[in-house]
C-alpha cells in the first residue's frame, strides 16, 4: 500500500465506534480498509468504512482522514506504525493505546485522547476534552511513553497517573493537572486550574511562574540551576525554544506531594 485519503461523504446522525480505523491501517490495502466495520454505539447495527467515506490512493505512504468526525470515536486506536493525519474534529478516545508511528490531528478532540498511550509521536492542533492520556479502566498507569503535544487547551485530569514520556500542553489546562503522576515530564505553558499535582509521586511538571499550588502538598519554591533541566531543555528545544532557554537559567523548584510522601518536582519558569 502507498497510502490513502479517506474523505467523509456522509455525516451520520448517530455515534460510531471507529476504533477499527487504527492499528496497522497504514499497511492495509484500500479494499480491506473499505470493509472495516463501524458499529453503532449503543445499537445493534454496523456500517462499514465504504458506507460513509470516499477513498483515494496516495503516493506518500500516509493515511489522511478528512471531515467532521466528532461522531466517530476511537479513530487511531492502537496506532502502531506509519503516518496518520486527521483533518477535522474527532470524538472520544482518539489515538487510544497508541504504541508507535506519527499521528497528527488538525482539529478538536473529545475526552480520553491518547488513553494509555505507550509510544510514538502524537500532535494535536486544537482543543482536547477531559482525561488526556488517562489510564484504561482498571489500569494503574496512564500515558507511559512517547511524545504527546497539544497546541490548544485541555480539560481536567490531563496526565492522570502519567508514568513516563513527554506531555506538552501549549494552552490552558483544567483542574487536577498531573494528578497521581508517577514519572515522566509534563509541560504546560498556559493557565493551570486548581489541584495541580494532587497525589504526585514522582516525575517533573514544568509550569509558568505564578501558577497556584497547595503549600500543604509542596515545599516552598527555591531558586536553583539544575543540570537535569539543561538535558530536558535539549529535548524541548525544537518545540519550545523560549522555554528551553529558561530551563538553562535559574528556575524555582518545589517538591511533593508531601501528603503521600511523593518525590515529584514542580518547576516554575
FIGUKE-989790 format. One line per 8 residues: for each residue x negated, y, z of C-alpha. Coordinates in nm, 3 decimals. Layout:
<pts>
X:Y:Z ~ ...
</pts>
This chain:
<pts>
0.000:0.000:0.000 ~ -0.122:0.353:-0.082 ~ 0.130:0.548:0.125 ~ 0.494:0.651:0.123 ~ 0.715:0.956:0.174 ~ 1.050:0.889:0.340 ~ 1.295:1.177:0.299 ~ 1.620:1.168:0.494
1.903:1.157:0.242 ~ 2.197:1.119:0.482 ~ 2.203:1.257:0.835 ~ 2.403:1.004:1.040 ~ 2.676:1.115:1.280 ~ 2.558:0.856:1.537 ~ 2.230:0.781:1.712 ~ 1.999:0.515:1.570
1.720:0.305:1.716 ~ 1.440:0.384:1.468 ~ 1.163:0.201:1.656 ~ 1.112:-0.022:1.351 ~ 0.963:0.283:1.177 ~ 0.633:0.237:1.356 ~ 0.380:-0.033:1.439 ~ 0.174:-0.123:1.135
0.405:0.063:0.894 ~ 0.106:0.209:0.708 ~ 0.012:-0.141:0.589 ~ 0.360:-0.249:0.474 ~ 0.484:-0.246:0.112 ~ 0.756:0.007:0.034 ~ 1.003:-0.273:-0.043 ~ 0.963:-0.408:0.311
0.990:-0.063:0.468 ~ 1.324:-0.002:0.297 ~ 1.460:-0.322:0.454 ~ 1.368:-0.230:0.813 ~ 1.669:-0.228:1.049 ~ 1.803:0.084:1.221 ~ 2.052:-0.041:1.484 ~ 2.324:0.192:1.606
2.257:0.276:1.970 ~ 2.541:0.156:2.197 ~ 2.704:-0.005:1.895 ~ 2.714:-0.336:1.710 ~ 2.635:-0.213:1.359 ~ 2.295:-0.159:1.199 ~ 2.176:0.033:0.898 ~ 1.857:-0.014:0.701
1.597:0.246:0.609 ~ 1.719:0.242:0.248 ~ 2.069:0.343:0.361 ~ 1.964:0.689:0.474 ~ 1.616:0.753:0.330 ~ 1.473:0.808:-0.017 ~ 1.123:0.663:-0.065 ~ 0.845:0.780:-0.294
0.493:0.631:-0.316 ~ 0.189:0.839:-0.223 ~ -0.177:0.815:-0.319 ~ -0.334:0.935:0.008 ~ -0.258:0.632:0.232 ~ -0.033:0.839:0.461 ~ 0.320:0.778:0.580 ~ 0.522:1.102:0.565
0.875:1.127:0.708 ~ 1.087:1.436:0.639 ~ 1.427:1.559:0.752 ~ 1.645:1.640:1.051 ~ 1.565:1.331:1.257 ~ 1.693:1.425:1.602 ~ 1.946:1.136:1.600 ~ 1.670:0.886:1.523
1.498:0.763:1.838 ~ 1.170:0.574:1.873 ~ 1.002:0.684:1.548 ~ 0.632:0.594:1.560 ~ 0.691:0.323:1.820 ~ 0.379:0.109:1.875 ~ 0.189:0.303:1.606 ~ -0.147:0.130:1.581
-0.340:0.244:1.272 ~ -0.330:0.482:0.977 ~ -0.190:0.834:0.946 ~ 0.170:0.937:1.015 ~ 0.309:1.286:0.950 ~ 0.664:1.369:1.057 ~ 0.817:1.697:0.939 ~ 1.135:1.775:1.132
1.282:1.738:1.479 ~ 1.290:1.385:1.625 ~ 1.481:1.213:1.905 ~ 1.361:1.045:2.223 ~ 1.067:0.806:2.253 ~ 0.858:0.946:1.969 ~ 0.523:0.759:1.939 ~ 0.609:0.544:2.241
0.340:0.282:2.317 ~ 0.109:0.428:2.052 ~ -0.228:0.250:2.057 ~ -0.424:0.391:1.761 ~ -0.417:0.590:1.441 ~ -0.348:0.958:1.379 ~ 0.008:1.090:1.427 ~ 0.128:1.448:1.369
0.473:1.591:1.434 ~ 0.573:1.931:1.295 ~ 0.894:1.982:1.487 ~ 1.051:1.938:1.828 ~ 1.072:1.606:2.015 ~ 1.312:1.470:2.274 ~ 1.240:1.303:2.607 ~ 0.980:1.033:2.676
0.748:1.132:2.391 ~ 0.425:0.925:2.395 ~ 0.566:0.697:2.664 ~ 0.295:0.452:2.773 ~ 0.054:0.584:2.504 ~ -0.277:0.390:2.511 ~ -0.490:0.525:2.225 ~ -0.517:0.722:1.905
-0.462:1.092:1.835 ~ -0.117:1.247:1.864 ~ -0.043:1.614:1.795 ~ 0.299:1.778:1.830 ~ 0.353:2.127:1.692 ~ 0.682:2.205:1.862 ~ 0.855:2.177:2.196 ~ 0.891:1.847:2.384
1.153:1.736:2.637 ~ 1.106:1.572:2.976 ~ 0.876:1.284:3.078 ~ 0.595:1.341:2.828 ~ 0.356:1.044:2.849 ~ 0.560:0.875:3.121 ~ 0.545:0.501:3.208 ~ 0.779:0.243:3.063
1.046:0.130:3.307 ~ 0.887:-0.082:3.577 ~ 0.528:0.007:3.485 ~ 0.288:0.171:3.731 ~ 0.094:0.386:3.486 ~ 0.192:0.616:3.203 ~ -0.033:0.784:2.946 ~ -0.352:0.577:2.959
-0.571:0.655:2.659 ~ -0.630:0.863:2.351 ~ -0.575:1.235:2.295 ~ -0.231:1.398:2.310 ~ -0.195:1.766:2.216 ~ 0.129:1.963:2.231 ~ 0.131:2.310:2.076 ~ 0.453:2.418:2.241
0.645:2.397:2.566 ~ 0.722:2.075:2.758 ~ 0.985:1.978:3.015 ~ 0.950:1.832:3.363 ~ 0.729:1.543:3.475 ~ 0.474:1.576:3.194 ~ 0.178:1.346:3.262 ~ 0.363:1.148:3.528
0.137:0.865:3.651 ~ -0.126:0.950:3.389 ~ -0.417:0.705:3.415 ~ -0.679:0.815:3.157 ~ -0.725:1.000:2.830 ~ -0.680:1.371:2.750 ~ -0.345:1.552:2.756 ~ -0.340:1.913:2.631
-0.033:2.137:2.655 ~ -0.065:2.472:2.480 ~ 0.254:2.620:2.618 ~ 0.467:2.637:2.931 ~ 0.533:2.331:3.150 ~ 0.834:2.240:3.359 ~ 0.819:2.123:3.723 ~ 0.604:1.837:3.851
0.321:1.853:3.602 ~ 0.076:1.568:3.667 ~ 0.295:1.413:3.937 ~ 0.132:1.096:4.079 ~ -0.161:1.136:3.839 ~ -0.424:0.862:3.876 ~ -0.704:0.968:3.639 ~ -0.778:1.146:3.311
-0.787:1.510:3.205 ~ -0.472:1.722:3.181 ~ -0.489:2.078:3.044 ~ -0.212:2.338:3.047 ~ -0.259:2.688:2.905 ~ 0.079:2.846:2.985 ~ 0.303:2.890:3.287 ~ 0.346:2.584:3.512
0.658:2.502:3.712 ~ 0.680:2.405:4.079 ~ 0.547:2.080:4.223 ~ 0.208:2.089:4.049 ~ 0.011:1.770:4.117 ~ 0.251:1.624:4.374 ~ 0.118:1.280:4.471 ~ -0.201:1.327:4.268
-0.458:1.054:4.348 ~ -0.750:1.128:4.113 ~ -0.814:1.295:3.780 ~ -0.855:1.658:3.675 ~ -0.592:1.918:3.593 ~ -0.704:2.244:3.432 ~ -0.457:2.531:3.463 ~ -0.470:2.913:3.431
-0.586:3.122:3.725 ~ -0.291:3.230:3.937 ~ -0.092:2.910:3.887 ~ 0.104:2.838:4.204 ~ 0.030:2.524:4.403 ~ 0.102:2.390:4.751 ~ -0.160:2.486:5.010 ~ -0.034:2.192:5.218
-0.131:1.949:4.943 ~ -0.452:2.106:4.809 ~ -0.756:2.274:4.960 ~ -0.815:2.647:4.912 ~ -0.984:2.714:4.574 ~ -1.363:2.752:4.582 ~ -1.562:2.913:4.302 ~ -1.812:2.665:4.158
-2.016:2.582:3.849 ~ -1.967:2.216:3.769 ~ -2.181:2.002:3.542 ~ -1.884:1.781:3.453 ~ -1.696:2.093:3.343 ~ -1.954:2.151:3.070 ~ -1.905:1.794:2.946 ~ -1.527:1.840:2.933
-1.583:2.175:2.761 ~ -1.769:1.997:2.481 ~ -1.468:1.768:2.430 ~ -1.229:2.065:2.419 ~ -1.446:2.296:2.206 ~ -1.275:2.227:1.872 ~ -0.920:2.261:2.005 ~ -0.958:2.527:2.277
-1.280:2.727:2.228 ~ -1.179:3.003:2.473 ~ -1.107:2.754:2.748 ~ -1.428:2.566:2.670 ~ -1.626:2.886:2.721 ~ -1.452:2.948:3.053 ~ -1.537:2.598:3.179 ~ -1.905:2.660:3.113
-1.888:2.952:3.354 ~ -1.765:2.968:3.715 ~ -1.426:2.813:3.788 ~ -1.218:2.770:4.104 ~ -1.160:2.414:4.226 ~ -0.907:2.268:4.472 ~ -0.889:1.907:4.594 ~ -0.582:1.695:4.672
-0.311:1.577:4.704 ~ -0.411:1.578:5.073 ~ -0.079:1.425:5.184 ~ -0.169:1.096:5.014 ~ -0.548:1.109:5.067 ~ -0.584:1.199:4.699 ~ -0.915:1.290:4.540 ~ -0.773:1.475:4.243
-0.900:1.814:4.131 ~ -0.726:2.131:4.021 ~ -0.946:2.363:3.816 ~ -0.834:2.723:3.771 ~ -0.987:2.918:3.480
</pts>
